[in-house]
């Protein structure tokens, strides 16, 4: 089995981490940061993982490419291929599973948005998300919103963007931007935080669950909601790499560090339990 992948040779860039030789399941990690640390956390729990570089400077996010990676993992002998995504990665994971349901066997979305969107950026960006080579419609915050966020952060010492995205939902949302999660054909686990000041993830997860219920989704979906934790519902060891940064930009992490860490530990354990329940052989 090939352990590492390079874009020039393989069409994608990723690092493979082996949990145990007998595994028939692998979890692909989609995150804009710390994807290797997140992957290693699952590997320590005996899961094979792949830390995928799905966002690189100057590149689009291609659902087609991520589907290709999943196909590659199946071809390498994995019976089950799942996606774990955080924030934008969670939305992309749901998007891949919705548009390529035959390739994805499990999705875990951590503080995702229920729509495909362009993150707030300091500079104007032309980021696109592609499906079959064509750009999908994205919710796009105005660049000037970032200037407001930066100004407020100097006073509050908190990276607070959630209300900007809520404004976009009010005036810029179109039906075709909403991820058609009912097209997925796999178990879905959603995690959200009431104190997520980056994205309206609690609202988004409830919208996803409601949409699945309206379509009589038969593959199973669960929503874990936490109160005392920030946007960073990461495996504890992965969070610890950047805990000083998060405490600097998140009020709840500064005021209630022990509560937040306890929530992360609970979320990680319940995530592992969810995977083991859906993929019993992953714990053999």
Secondary structure by P-SEA (a helix, b strand, c coil): cccccccccccccbbbbbccccccbbbbbbcccaaaaaaaaaaaabbbbbbcccccccccccaaaaaaaaaaaaaacccbbbbbbccaaaaaaaaaaaaccccccbbbbcccccbbbbcccccccbbbbbccccccccccccaaaaaaaaaaaaaccccccaaaaaaaaacccccccccccccccbbbbbbbbccccccaaaaaaaaaaaaaaaaccccbbbbbbbcccccccccaaaaaacaaaaaaccccccccaaaaaaaaaaaaaaaaaaaaaacccccc
